[in-house]
Amino acid sequence: MNIESSSIRYFREVYRLKSIRHASEVLNVAPSAISRQIVQLERSSELLLD
């Protein structure tokens, strides 16, 4: 799985759960890793995802 698809998956889960912490628990990934991936997705797409 490439970084961008991980970023999208993480963003989708954060959006669904409305919480980075809850998404990290569901995805079994550190909250900081999710935050970094979302920032990277924002930069690569030149969009602010909030």
C-alpha positions as CSV (number, residue, x, y, z in Angstrom):
1,M,0.0,0.0,0.0
2,N,1.5,3.4,-0.9
3,I,1.6,6.4,1.3
4,E,-1.2,8.3,-0.4
5,S,-3.6,5.4,-0.1
6,S,-2.8,5.1,3.6
7,S,-3.3,8.8,4.0
8,I,-6.7,8.6,2.4
9,R,-7.7,5.6,4.5
10,Y,-6.6,7.4,7.7
11,F,-8.4,10.6,6.7
12,R,-11.6,8.6,5.9
13,E,-11.5,6.9,9.3
14,V,-10.9,10.2,11.1
15,Y,-13.8,11.8,9.2
16,R,-16.1,8.8,10.0
17,L,-15.2,8.8,13.7
18,K,-14.7,12.5,14.1
19,S,-11.6,11.8,16.2
20,I,-7.9,11.1,15.5
21,R,-7.6,9.2,18.7
22,H,-10.5,6.9,18.0
23,A,-9.3,6.4,14.4
24,S,-5.9,5.4,15.7
25,E,-7.4,2.8,18.0
26,V,-9.5,1.3,15.1
27,L,-6.5,1.4,12.7
28,N,-4.0,0.3,15.3
29,V,-1.7,3.2,14.4
30,A,-0.3,6.0,16.6
31,P,-2.3,9.2,16.5
32,S,0.9,11.1,15.5
33,A,1.3,8.9,12.5
34,I,-2.3,9.7,11.4
35,S,-1.7,13.4,11.8
36,R,1.5,13.2,9.8
37,Q,-0.2,11.3,7.0
38,I,-3.1,13.8,6.8
39,V,-0.6,16.7,6.7
40,Q,1.2,14.9,3.9
41,L,-2.1,14.4,2.0
42,E,-2.9,18.1,2.4
43,R,0.4,19.1,1.0
44,S,0.3,16.7,-1.9
45,S,-3.3,17.7,-2.9
46,E,-2.8,21.4,-2.0
47,L,-6.0,21.3,0.0
48,L,-6.9,21.9,3.6
49,L,-8.7,18.9,4.9
50,D,-10.7,19.8,8.0
